[in-house]
């Protein structure tokens, strides 16, 4: 027996251990054993009968729940099991809320507590009513902008001239009262209601030395376009080239990749916190960060692969989708990677730590890669050939290696490795023997 998300051991009973009961109820349920030590060995308790008779009332008076308590005889010793089921409502102990992660019980504070309480009550922050917001606070220009963008996905939208009906059709009202998502999307002065709903851009000489900064305000529709404009005109360089007489400007980071990253930050951020979305521009990289909560089904490791679409703010995401700004298939992070690969830039890095999500774009290291700004087709071919040579080396060393493992080692997406492997197969250099799961690689004698 070991401690895990469902199991906790205590040698004796103390009332403070009710916090573990709270944590089990607020997570997935579980069992607290009294009379078993941390190693999972039965030590027994002397007052087992007393606990059996009194613990139900003690726990009920502190939490409002009635657990299943059993007396167990084993190895000539008696111990107690206290079993609780997951609760549909939040369960506190002395006014504090706890959850379980692995074998660790943690008290919830701040934004994590707010998120937990809202979810337990079946609410999200964006779906709550903003009582102070009225139809007079709607920005008609924002409505017009949305309608012009949404005409392809909602063909008859231009025939709807009643603003209230339009917002209601977008599920942004309840009983003619506006939800917080409506304020973020269509308010004349969003920051009058939520000051934190803005984007801060800064140019950094070092991690602590900031050279200049800008704050992007307005509704979140405006913020997308304003932010991209400010980045283009003030913070990022563009390379000028010509195709015939056509002048082309190539931004040092791909425009579409930046756009996707900004949209993702807006859609997935936690708006009830006091923090802002930040964009930090350094000499060699650009970092976009925001407080966010990843879905349980999604981890940082699978963001570059195909994954389900799980927007944290579903109402906002749906409006952005109808406006044609995003797709509904969870491909935002993949598109970011693809655009950087097209631009011959390193693959961006995705990180999630302490409740904050980071997207880190890197500039090309020209000296290290020994290339110039005028990247030619020959250079691209050489890079591919070098990568294929590395794939052959990895397969030779480990015939059971997976494409996912190769992608991680080479710091590319799995799709790129799969394409290279198909090329190697077509050249007759490698073969796959057996199935994808149970087979192995063979390098031919060439």
ZIGI-V94090 format. One record per residue. N is the residue number from 0. RES is the residue in three letters. PSI is psi in radians with two decimals (none if undefined). OMEGA is omega in radians with two decimals (NA if undefined). NEAR is the number of other C-alpha atoms within 12 Angstrom. Layout:
# ZIGI-V94090
n = {N & N}
res = {RES & RES}
psi = {PSI & PSI}
omega = {OMEGA & OMEGA}
near = {NEAR & NEAR}
This chain:
# ZIGI-V94090
n = {0 & 1 & 2 & 3 & 4 & 5 & 6 & 7 & 8 & 9 & 10 & 11 & 12 & 13 & 14 & 15 & 16 & 17 & 18 & 19 & 20 & 21 & 22 & 23 & 24 & 25 & 26 & 27 & 28 & 29 & 30 & 31 & 32 & 33 & 34 & 35 & 36 & 37 & 38 & 39 & 40 & 41 & 42 & 43 & 44 & 45 & 46 & 47 & 48 & 49 & 50 & 51 & 52 & 53 & 54 & 55 & 56 & 57 & 58 & 59 & 60 & 61 & 62 & 63 & 64 & 65 & 66 & 67 & 68 & 69 & 70 & 71 & 72 & 73 & 74 & 75 & 76 & 77 & 78 & 79 & 80 & 81 & 82 & 83 & 84 & 85 & 86 & 87 & 88 & 89 & 90 & 91 & 92 & 93 & 94 & 95 & 96 & 97 & 98 & 99 & 100 & 101 & 102 & 103 & 104 & 105 & 106 & 107 & 108 & 109 & 110 & 111 & 112 & 113 & 114 & 115 & 116 & 117 & 118 & 119 & 120 & 121 & 122 & 123 & 124 & 125 & 126 & 127 & 128 & 129 & 130 & 131 & 132 & 133 & 134 & 135 & 136 & 137 & 138 & 139 & 140 & 141 & 142 & 143 & 144 & 145 & 146 & 147 & 148 & 149 & 150 & 151 & 152 & 153 & 154 & 155 & 156 & 157 & 158 & 159 & 160 & 161 & 162 & 163 & 164 & 165 & 166 & 167 & 168 & 169 & 170 & 171 & 172 & 173 & 174 & 175 & 176 & 177 & 178 & 179 & 180 & 181 & 182 & 183 & 184 & 185 & 186 & 187 & 188 & 189 & 190 & 191 & 192 & 193 & 194 & 195 & 196 & 197 & 198 & 199 & 200 & 201 & 202 & 203 & 204 & 205 & 206 & 207 & 208 & 209 & 210 & 211 & 212 & 213 & 214 & 215 & 216 & 217 & 218 & 219 & 220 & 221 & 222 & 223 & 224 & 225 & 226 & 227 & 228 & 229 & 230 & 231 & 232 & 233 & 234 & 235 & 236 & 237 & 238 & 239 & 240 & 241 & 242 & 243 & 244 & 245 & 246 & 247 & 248 & 249 & 250 & 251 & 252 & 253 & 254 & 255 & 256 & 257 & 258 & 259 & 260 & 261 & 262 & 263 & 264 & 265 & 266 & 267 & 268 & 269 & 270 & 271 & 272 & 273 & 274 & 275 & 276 & 277 & 278 & 279 & 280 & 281 & 282 & 283 & 284 & 285 & 286 & 287 & 288 & 289 & 290 & 291 & 292 & 293 & 294 & 295 & 296 & 297 & 298 & 299 & 300 & 301 & 302 & 303 & 304 & 305 & 306 & 307 & 308 & 309 & 310 & 311 & 312 & 313 & 314 & 315 & 316 & 317 & 318 & 319 & 320 & 321 & 322 & 323 & 324 & 325 & 326 & 327 & 328 & 329 & 330 & 331 & 332 & 333 & 334 & 335 & 336 & 337 & 338 & 339 & 340 & 341 & 342 & 343 & 344 & 345 & 346 & 347 & 348 & 349 & 350 & 351 & 352 & 353 & 354 & 355 & 356 & 357 & 358 & 359 & 360 & 361 & 362 & 363 & 364 & 365 & 366 & 367 & 368 & 369 & 370 & 371 & 372 & 373 & 374 & 375 & 376 & 377 & 378 & 379 & 380 & 381 & 382 & 383 & 384 & 385 & 386 & 387 & 388 & 389 & 390 & 391 & 392 & 393 & 394 & 395 & 396 & 397 & 398 & 399 & 400 & 401 & 402 & 403 & 404 & 405 & 406 & 407 & 408 & 409 & 410 & 411 & 412 & 413 & 414 & 415 & 416 & 417 & 418 & 419 & 420 & 421 & 422 & 423 & 424 & 425 & 426 & 427 & 428 & 429 & 430 & 431 & 432 & 433 & 434 & 435 & 436 & 437 & 438 & 439 & 440 & 441 & 442 & 443 & 444 & 445}
res = {UNK & UNK & UNK & UNK & UNK & UNK & UNK & UNK & UNK & UNK & UNK & UNK & UNK & UNK & UNK & UNK & UNK & UNK & UNK & UNK & UNK & UNK & UNK & UNK & UNK & UNK & UNK & UNK & UNK & UNK & UNK & UNK & UNK & UNK & UNK & UNK & UNK & UNK & UNK & UNK & UNK & UNK & UNK & UNK & UNK & UNK & UNK & UNK & UNK & UNK & UNK & UNK & UNK & UNK & UNK & UNK & UNK & UNK & UNK & UNK & UNK & UNK & UNK & UNK & UNK & UNK & UNK & UNK & UNK & UNK & UNK & UNK & UNK & UNK & UNK & UNK & UNK & UNK & UNK & UNK & UNK & UNK & UNK & UNK & UNK & UNK & UNK & UNK & UNK & UNK & UNK & UNK & UNK & UNK & UNK & UNK & UNK & UNK & UNK & UNK & UNK & UNK & UNK & UNK & UNK & UNK & UNK & UNK & UNK & UNK & UNK & UNK & UNK & UNK & UNK & UNK & UNK & UNK & UNK & UNK & UNK & UNK & UNK & UNK & UNK & UNK & UNK & UNK & UNK & UNK & UNK & UNK & UNK & UNK & UNK & UNK & UNK & UNK & UNK & UNK & UNK & UNK & UNK & UNK & UNK & UNK & UNK & UNK & UNK & UNK & UNK & UNK & UNK & UNK & UNK & UNK & UNK & UNK & UNK & UNK & UNK & UNK & UNK & UNK & UNK & UNK & UNK & UNK & UNK & UNK & UNK & UNK & UNK & UNK & UNK & UNK & UNK & UNK & UNK & UNK & UNK & UNK & UNK & UNK & UNK & UNK & UNK & UNK & UNK & UNK & UNK & UNK & UNK & UNK & UNK & UNK & UNK & UNK & UNK & UNK & UNK & UNK & UNK & UNK & UNK & UNK & UNK & UNK & UNK & UNK & UNK & UNK & UNK & UNK & UNK & UNK & UNK & UNK & UNK & UNK & UNK & UNK & UNK & UNK & UNK & UNK & UNK & UNK & UNK & UNK & UNK & UNK & UNK & UNK & UNK & UNK & UNK & UNK & UNK & UNK & UNK & UNK & UNK & UNK & UNK & UNK & UNK & UNK & UNK & UNK & UNK & UNK & UNK & UNK & UNK & UNK & UNK & UNK & UNK & UNK & UNK & UNK & UNK & UNK & UNK & UNK & UNK & UNK & UNK & UNK & UNK & UNK & UNK & UNK & UNK & UNK & UNK & UNK & UNK & UNK & UNK & UNK & UNK & UNK & UNK & UNK & UNK & UNK & UNK & UNK & UNK & UNK & UNK & UNK & UNK & UNK & UNK & UNK & UNK & UNK & UNK & UNK & UNK & UNK & UNK & UNK & UNK & UNK & UNK & UNK & UNK & UNK & UNK & UNK & UNK & UNK & UNK & UNK & UNK & UNK & UNK & UNK & UNK & UNK & UNK & UNK & UNK & UNK & UNK & UNK & UNK & UNK & UNK & UNK & UNK & UNK & UNK & UNK & UNK & UNK & UNK & UNK & UNK & UNK & UNK & UNK & UNK & UNK & UNK & UNK & UNK & UNK & UNK & UNK & UNK & UNK & UNK & UNK & UNK & UNK & UNK & UNK & UNK & UNK & UNK & UNK & UNK & UNK & UNK & UNK & UNK & UNK & UNK & UNK & UNK & UNK & UNK & UNK & UNK & UNK & UNK & UNK & UNK & UNK & UNK & UNK & UNK & UNK & UNK & UNK & UNK & UNK & UNK & UNK & UNK & UNK & UNK & UNK & UNK & UNK & UNK & UNK & UNK & UNK & UNK & UNK & UNK & UNK & UNK & UNK & UNK & UNK & UNK & UNK & UNK & UNK & UNK & UNK & UNK & UNK & UNK & UNK & UNK & UNK & UNK & UNK & UNK & UNK & UNK & UNK & UNK & UNK & UNK & UNK & UNK & UNK & UNK & UNK & UNK & UNK & UNK & UNK & UNK & UNK & UNK & UNK}
psi = {2.34 & 2.76 & 2.40 & -2.84 & -0.41 & -0.07 & 2.36 & 2.39 & 2.41 & 2.41 & -0.57 & 2.98 & 2.38 & 2.50 & -0.49 & -0.30 & -0.06 & -0.37 & -0.54 & -0.62 & -0.78 & -0.79 & -0.75 & -0.79 & -0.64 & -0.09 & -1.76 & 0.28 & 3.01 & -3.04 & 2.25 & 2.09 & 2.29 & 2.09 & 0.23 & 2.32 & 3.13 & -0.38 & -0.01 & 0.24 & 2.37 & 2.14 & -0.31 & 2.86 & 2.54 & -0.45 & 0.71 & -0.75 & -0.73 & -0.79 & -0.72 & -0.67 & -0.53 & -0.46 & -0.66 & -0.79 & -0.66 & -0.83 & -0.71 & -0.69 & -0.46 & -0.43 & -0.36 & 0.11 & 2.80 & 1.77 & 2.90 & 2.05 & 2.23 & 2.56 & 2.20 & 2.25 & 2.14 & 2.39 & 0.69 & 0.43 & 2.69 & 2.38 & 2.93 & 2.41 & 2.30 & 1.90 & 2.28 & 2.62 & 2.76 & 2.47 & 2.52 & -0.20 & 2.69 & 2.39 & 2.16 & 2.86 & 2.03 & 0.67 & 0.08 & 2.59 & 2.40 & 2.65 & 2.98 & 2.35 & 1.94 & -2.26 & 0.22 & 2.31 & 2.24 & 2.39 & 2.42 & 2.41 & 2.85 & -2.32 & -0.57 & -0.68 & -0.76 & -0.79 & -0.80 & -0.83 & -0.74 & -0.79 & -0.70 & -0.56 & 0.05 & 0.34 & 2.78 & 2.73 & -0.76 & -0.39 & -0.07 & 2.70 & 2.40 & 1.70 & -0.52 & -0.16 & 2.30 & 3.05 & -0.49 & -0.30 & -0.04 & 2.38 & 1.88 & -0.50 & -0.66 & -0.69 & -0.79 & -0.70 & -0.77 & -0.78 & -0.68 & -0.60 & -0.56 & -0.01 & -0.50 & -0.62 & -0.34 & 1.43 & -0.61 & 0.27 & -0.54 & -0.22 & -0.15 & 1.85 & -0.08 & 1.89 & -0.74 & -0.73 & -0.70 & -0.82 & -0.60 & -0.68 & -0.46 & 0.12 & 0.61 & 0.20 & 2.76 & 2.09 & 0.77 & 0.30 & 2.48 & 2.42 & 2.84 & -0.57 & -0.64 & -0.66 & -0.79 & -0.65 & -0.68 & 0.22 & 2.60 & -0.69 & 1.38 & -0.66 & -0.27 & -0.49 & -0.74 & 1.63 & -0.56 & -0.22 & 1.23 & 3.02 & 2.29 & 2.19 & 2.38 & 2.52 & 2.12 & 2.34 & -0.48 & -3.05 & -0.45 & -0.13 & 1.82 & 2.36 & -0.77 & 2.77 & 2.77 & 2.61 & 2.19 & 2.07 & -2.97 & -3.13 & 2.87 & -0.35 & -0.85 & -0.69 & -0.64 & -0.90 & -0.65 & -0.76 & -0.80 & -0.68 & -0.77 & -0.72 & -0.79 & -0.74 & -0.39 & -0.55 & -0.44 & 2.63 & 2.69 & 2.46 & 2.30 & 2.29 & 2.94 & 2.41 & 1.71 & -2.13 & 0.05 & 2.15 & 2.26 & 2.40 & 2.15 & 1.97 & 2.57 & -0.41 & 2.43 & 2.25 & -0.81 & -0.61 & -0.74 & -0.74 & -0.81 & -0.74 & -0.69 & -0.76 & -0.76 & -0.74 & -0.73 & -0.73 & -0.58 & -0.01 & 2.77 & 1.88 & -0.25 & -0.07 & 2.96 & -0.01 & 2.82 & 2.83 & 2.36 & 2.47 & 2.00 & 2.07 & 2.04 & 3.05 & -0.64 & 0.00 & 2.90 & 2.28 & 2.22 & 2.19 & 2.58 & 2.64 & 2.27 & 2.96 & 2.01 & 2.52 & 2.64 & -0.48 & -0.16 & 2.33 & 2.87 & -0.62 & -0.54 & 0.20 & -0.49 & -0.09 & 3.04 & 2.24 & 2.76 & 2.68 & 1.98 & 1.21 & 2.40 & -0.69 & 1.58 & -0.66 & -0.79 & -0.77 & -0.69 & -0.70 & -0.74 & -0.63 & -0.82 & -0.47 & -0.03 & 0.24 & -0.44 & 2.85 & 2.84 & 0.25 & 0.29 & 0.55 & 0.18 & -0.87 & -0.60 & -0.68 & -0.62 & -0.81 & -0.79 & -0.75 & -0.64 & -0.65 & -0.72 & -0.62 & 0.12 & 0.61 & 2.74 & 2.68 & 2.31 & 2.74 & 2.34 & 2.26 & 2.61 & 1.95 & 2.44 & 0.67 & 0.14 & 2.36 & 2.33 & 2.37 & 2.12 & 1.99 & 2.46 & 2.51 & 2.79 & 2.36 & 1.64 & -0.72 & -0.75 & -0.71 & -0.22 & 0.81 & 2.88 & 3.09 & -0.53 & 1.36 & 2.20 & 2.99 & -0.57 & -0.68 & -0.76 & -0.73 & -0.68 & -0.70 & -0.76 & -0.76 & -0.73 & -0.69 & -0.70 & -0.66 & -0.67 & -0.65 & -0.76 & -0.74 & -0.78 & -0.70 & -0.66 & -0.70 & -0.50 & 1.71 & -0.24 & 0.08 & 2.52 & 2.81 & -0.58 & -0.74 & -0.70 & -0.75 & -0.72 & -0.72 & -0.71 & -0.09 & 0.79 & 2.97 & 2.74 & -0.61 & -0.64 & -0.75 & -0.75 & -0.68 & -0.73 & -0.69 & -0.69 & -0.68 & -0.74 & -0.65 & -0.76 & -0.55 & -0.11 & 0.29 & -0.65 & 2.77 & 2.69 & 2.10 & 2.09 & -2.92 & 2.95 & -0.67 & -0.72 & -0.04 & -2.87 & 2.93 & 2.58 & 2.23 & 2.14 & 2.76 & 1.58 & none}
omega = {3.11 & 3.07 & 3.08 & -3.08 & -3.10 & -2.93 & 3.07 & 3.13 & 3.01 & -3.12 & 3.13 & -3.08 & 2.93 & -3.08 & -3.14 & 3.13 & 3.05 & 3.09 & 3.08 & 3.06 & 3.09 & -3.11 & 3.11 & -3.13 & -3.07 & -3.13 & -3.05 & -3.05 & 3.13 & -3.09 & 3.01 & 3.13 & 3.07 & -3.08 & 3.07 & -3.09 & -3.04 & 3.14 & -3.13 & -3.14 & -3.12 & 3.08 & 3.12 & 3.06 & -3.10 & -3.04 & -3.06 & -3.12 & 3.12 & 3.14 & 3.14 & -3.08 & -2.97 & -3.09 & 3.13 & -3.13 & 3.14 & -3.11 & 3.14 & -3.11 & -3.10 & -3.03 & -3.09 & 3.11 & 3.11 & -3.11 & 3.02 & -3.09 & -3.08 & 3.04 & -3.09 & 3.06 & 3.13 & 3.13 & -3.14 & 3.11 & 3.13 & 3.03 & -3.02 & 2.97 & 3.13 & -3.05 & 3.09 & 3.12 & 3.06 & -3.07 & 3.09 & 3.08 & 3.14 & 3.14 & -3.12 & 3.01 & -3.09 & 3.09 & -3.14 & -3.11 & -3.08 & 3.01 & -3.06 & 3.03 & -3.00 & 3.12 & -3.07 & 3.05 & -3.03 & 3.03 & -3.12 & 3.11 & 2.96 & -3.06 & 3.11 & 3.10 & 3.12 & 3.13 & -3.12 & -3.10 & 3.12 & -3.12 & 3.13 & 3.14 & 3.09 & -3.13 & 2.87 & -3.08 & -3.08 & -3.08 & 3.14 & -3.09 & 3.00 & -3.00 & -3.06 & -3.06 & -3.12 & 3.14 & 3.13 & 3.14 & -3.14 & 3.07 & -3.10 & 3.09 & 3.11 & 3.09 & -3.14 & 3.11 & 3.12 & -3.10 & 3.14 & 3.13 & -3.00 & -3.00 & 3.14 & -3.11 & 3.04 & -2.97 & -3.07 & -3.05 & -3.12 & 3.11 & 3.14 & -3.10 & 3.10 & -3.07 & -3.12 & 3.12 & 3.13 & -3.13 & 3.09 & 3.11 & 3.09 & 3.11 & -3.12 & 3.07 & 2.99 & -3.10 & 3.12 & 3.03 & -3.02 & 3.05 & -3.12 & 3.11 & 3.12 & 3.12 & -3.13 & -3.02 & -2.91 & -3.11 & 3.00 & -3.09 & -3.10 & -3.06 & 3.03 & 3.13 & -3.09 & -3.08 & -3.07 & -3.07 & -3.14 & -3.10 & 3.12 & 3.10 & 3.11 & 3.03 & -3.01 & 3.00 & 3.05 & -3.10 & -3.07 & -3.06 & -3.10 & -3.08 & -3.14 & -3.13 & 3.08 & 3.06 & -3.14 & -3.13 & -3.06 & 3.08 & -2.98 & 2.98 & 3.13 & -3.03 & -3.14 & -3.05 & 3.11 & -3.10 & 3.13 & 3.12 & -3.13 & 3.10 & -3.10 & -2.99 & -2.98 & -2.94 & -3.04 & 3.12 & 3.07 & 3.06 & -3.12 & 3.06 & -3.11 & 2.95 & -2.98 & 3.12 & -3.10 & 3.14 & 3.14 & 3.05 & -3.13 & -3.12 & -3.06 & 2.93 & -3.05 & -3.11 & -3.10 & 3.11 & 3.09 & -3.14 & 3.13 & -3.11 & 3.12 & 3.09 & 3.11 & -3.14 & -3.14 & -3.05 & -3.02 & -3.05 & 3.06 & -3.00 & -3.12 & 3.05 & -3.11 & -3.09 & 3.11 & 2.91 & 3.14 & 3.01 & -3.09 & -3.10 & 3.10 & 3.14 & -3.03 & -3.11 & 3.06 & -3.06 & 3.03 & -3.09 & 3.10 & 3.04 & -3.06 & 3.10 & 3.12 & 3.04 & 3.13 & -3.10 & -3.03 & 3.05 & 3.12 & -3.07 & -3.10 & -3.14 & -3.13 & 3.07 & 3.07 & -3.12 & -3.11 & 3.09 & -3.11 & -3.12 & 3.14 & 3.09 & -3.00 & -3.13 & 3.13 & -3.13 & -3.12 & 3.11 & 3.11 & 3.10 & -3.13 & 3.09 & 3.11 & -3.11 & 3.12 & 2.98 & -3.06 & -2.98 & 3.06 & -3.09 & -3.08 & -3.11 & 3.10 & 3.13 & 3.09 & 3.13 & -3.11 & -3.12 & 3.11 & 3.09 & 3.11 & -3.11 & -3.13 & 3.07 & 3.06 & 3.11 & 3.10 & 3.13 & 3.08 & 3.13 & 3.06 & -3.13 & 3.13 & 3.08 & -3.13 & 3.14 & -3.10 & 2.91 & -3.05 & 3.06 & -3.14 & 3.00 & 3.06 & 3.06 & -2.99 & -3.11 & -3.10 & -3.08 & 3.11 & 3.08 & 3.11 & -3.14 & 3.12 & -3.12 & -3.09 & 3.14 & 3.13 & 3.12 & 3.13 & 3.12 & 3.14 & 3.11 & 3.13 & -3.14 & 3.12 & 3.14 & 3.11 & 3.10 & 3.11 & 3.12 & 3.11 & 3.13 & -3.12 & 3.13 & 3.12 & -3.12 & -3.09 & -3.06 & -3.12 & -3.09 & -3.12 & 3.10 & 3.10 & 3.12 & 3.10 & -3.13 & 3.14 & -3.13 & -3.10 & -3.14 & 3.03 & 3.12 & -3.09 & -3.11 & 3.11 & 3.11 & 3.14 & 3.13 & 3.11 & 3.14 & 3.09 & 3.09 & -3.14 & 3.07 & -3.12 & 3.11 & -3.14 & -3.09 & 3.13 & 3.04 & 2.99 & 3.13 & -3.13 & -3.07 & 3.12 & -3.09 & -3.02 & -3.07 & -3.14 & -3.13 & 3.03 & 3.08 & -3.09 & -3.13 & 3.12 & NA}
near = {15 & 20 & 25 & 22 & 27 & 33 & 34 & 39 & 35 & 32 & 28 & 27 & 32 & 17 & 24 & 17 & 29 & 39 & 32 & 46 & 51 & 46 & 41 & 44 & 39 & 40 & 33 & 25 & 30 & 35 & 35 & 44 & 42 & 42 & 34 & 31 & 23 & 22 & 15 & 21 & 21 & 28 & 26 & 30 & 29 & 18 & 21 & 28 & 19 & 20 & 29 & 27 & 17 & 21 & 34 & 28 & 20 & 26 & 35 & 23 & 18 & 25 & 35 & 22 & 31 & 24 & 33 & 25 & 30 & 26 & 26 & 23 & 18 & 16 & 11 & 11 & 20 & 28 & 36 & 40 & 36 & 39 & 32 & 34 & 25 & 25 & 26 & 20 & 22 & 33 & 39 & 32 & 31 & 19 & 16 & 25 & 34 & 33 & 37 & 30 & 24 & 19 & 23 & 21 & 29 & 23 & 25 & 27 & 17 & 17 & 24 & 25 & 24 & 22 & 28 & 29 & 27 & 21 & 21 & 21 & 17 & 15 & 20 & 27 & 33 & 35 & 30 & 28 & 24 & 27 & 19 & 17 & 29 & 24 & 28 & 16 & 29 & 27 & 28 & 23 & 20 & 30 & 36 & 24 & 23 & 34 & 32 & 22 & 24 & 26 & 20 & 17 & 22 & 22 & 15 & 14 & 27 & 21 & 15 & 19 & 15 & 16 & 32 & 27 & 22 & 30 & 35 & 23 & 21 & 34 & 28 & 33 & 30 & 22 & 13 & 22 & 25 & 35 & 34 & 36 & 45 & 48 & 46 & 47 & 46 & 42 & 37 & 28 & 26 & 33 & 27 & 19 & 26 & 30 & 25 & 30 & 41 & 39 & 40 & 31 & 36 & 33 & 29 & 22 & 17 & 15 & 17 & 11 & 14 & 17 & 18 & 18 & 22 & 25 & 24 & 32 & 31 & 33 & 42 & 43 & 43 & 31 & 34 & 33 & 25 & 26 & 38 & 31 & 21 & 24 & 36 & 24 & 14 & 20 & 29 & 31 & 20 & 20 & 17 & 15 & 15 & 11 & 9 & 7 & 7 & 9 & 12 & 13 & 19 & 20 & 28 & 32 & 41 & 37 & 29 & 28 & 35 & 39 & 30 & 34 & 46 & 43 & 40 & 46 & 42 & 44 & 42 & 36 & 43 & 37 & 41 & 30 & 27 & 18 & 23 & 30 & 44 & 35 & 38 & 36 & 37 & 27 & 24 & 24 & 30 & 33 & 35 & 41 & 38 & 40 & 34 & 33 & 33 & 33 & 20 & 14 & 15 & 21 & 21 & 23 & 22 & 24 & 32 & 34 & 30 & 20 & 23 & 22 & 29 & 27 & 38 & 31 & 36 & 26 & 33 & 41 & 36 & 29 & 38 & 34 & 30 & 26 & 30 & 23 & 31 & 33 & 26 & 22 & 19 & 27 & 26 & 37 & 41 & 33 & 31 & 38 & 39 & 29 & 28 & 33 & 29 & 21 & 29 & 33 & 34 & 29 & 36 & 38 & 32 & 27 & 26 & 24 & 17 & 15 & 22 & 28 & 33 & 34 & 38 & 34 & 37 & 30 & 31 & 26 & 17 & 17 & 10 & 9 & 18 & 14 & 20 & 14 & 22 & 17 & 20 & 14 & 13 & 12 & 18 & 20 & 15 & 17 & 22 & 25 & 18 & 16 & 28 & 30 & 23 & 23 & 41 & 32 & 22 & 28 & 28 & 21 & 16 & 18 & 24 & 23 & 26 & 25 & 34 & 23 & 21 & 31 & 29 & 24 & 19 & 25 & 24 & 33 & 35 & 29 & 23 & 30 & 30 & 22 & 20 & 31 & 35 & 20 & 22 & 29 & 22 & 13 & 15 & 16 & 25 & 29 & 26 & 27 & 17 & 13 & 11 & 14 & 13 & 13 & 15 & 22 & 31 & 28 & 26 & 17 & 10 & 10}
